Amino acid sequence: MQEPPSMDKLLKIPVVLFNNILLPLIGLVLIGMLIYGGIMRMIAGPSPQNVARANAIITWAIIGSVVTLASIVLVKTFSNIFGIST
């Protein structure tokens, strides 16, 4: 009979998934939103609604990057606490 997988192996799966798939995808979305917000800001013209919309896009992209960096720190911290090597 096979032994059940250890807790280390079970916890390693979501950590590797987060580090190898989700983080690069989040980075691409972040860069895309910053570029989109910058272009919207450049072509907004004198319209205050368009400028406000572009500023909101850029602001939320920056907030998203801060949340992403915080999640990286949390994943690395919990990986070290539980002894999961990635």
KAPE-V603463 format. One record per residue. N is the residue number from 1. RES is the residue in one letter. PHI is phi in degrees with one decimal (NA if undefined). D_CENTER is the distance of its C-alpha to the mean C-alpha in Angstrom with 2 decimals. Layout:
N/RES/PHI/D_CENTER
N/RES/PHI/D_CENTER
This chain:
1/M/NA/40.69
2/Q/-85.4/37.13
3/E/-80.3/35.52
4/P/-66.9/32.46
5/P/-63.8/29.16
6/S/-75.2/28.44
7/M/-62.5/25.73
8/D/-61.1/24.18
9/K/-69.4/23.87
10/L/-68.2/22.58
11/L/-77.4/19.76
12/K/-70.5/18.90
13/I/-60.6/18.00
14/P/-67.7/14.83
15/V/-67.2/13.73
16/V/-65.8/14.44
17/L/-59.9/12.82
18/F/-63.5/9.44
19/N/-70.1/10.03
20/N/-95.6/11.75
21/I/-117.1/10.46
22/L/-71.8/7.09
23/L/-62.6/5.33
24/P/-62.3/7.75
25/L/-65.6/7.44
26/I/-63.3/4.06
27/G/-62.8/5.93
28/L/-64.9/8.94
29/V/-64.1/8.31
30/L/-60.8/7.57
31/I/-62.1/10.71
32/G/-61.4/12.52
33/M/-68.8/12.27
34/L/-66.2/13.45
35/I/-65.2/16.19
36/Y/-60.7/17.15
37/G/-63.5/17.44
38/G/-66.2/19.41
39/I/-66.1/21.70
40/M/-61.1/22.27
41/R/-66.9/23.19
42/M/-68.2/25.57
43/I/-97.3/27.33
44/A/-66.0/27.43
45/G/68.8/30.92
46/P/-84.1/32.81
47/S/-73.9/31.36
48/P/-66.0/29.85
49/Q/-67.4/27.99
50/N/-68.5/26.19
51/V/-65.1/25.39
52/A/-64.2/24.05
53/R/-64.5/21.91
54/A/-64.2/20.48
55/N/-63.0/19.92
56/A/-65.8/18.10
57/I/-61.2/15.71
58/I/-65.3/15.07
59/T/-61.1/14.91
60/W/-68.8/12.33
61/A/-66.0/10.10
62/I/-68.1/10.70
63/I/-61.5/10.25
64/G/-62.5/6.76
65/S/-68.2/6.17
66/V/-66.1/8.38
67/V/-63.7/6.93
68/T/-63.5/3.77
69/L/-63.2/6.95
70/A/-65.4/8.98
71/S/-68.5/7.54
72/I/-61.7/8.12
73/V/-62.1/11.44
74/L/-64.2/12.28
75/V/-64.4/11.91
76/K/-64.5/13.93
77/T/-64.1/16.35
78/F/-68.1/17.08
79/S/-63.7/17.44
80/N/-69.5/19.97
81/I/-63.5/21.68
82/F/-89.4/22.25
83/G/71.0/23.04
84/I/-95.6/20.62
85/S/-96.9/20.51
86/T/-113.1/17.89
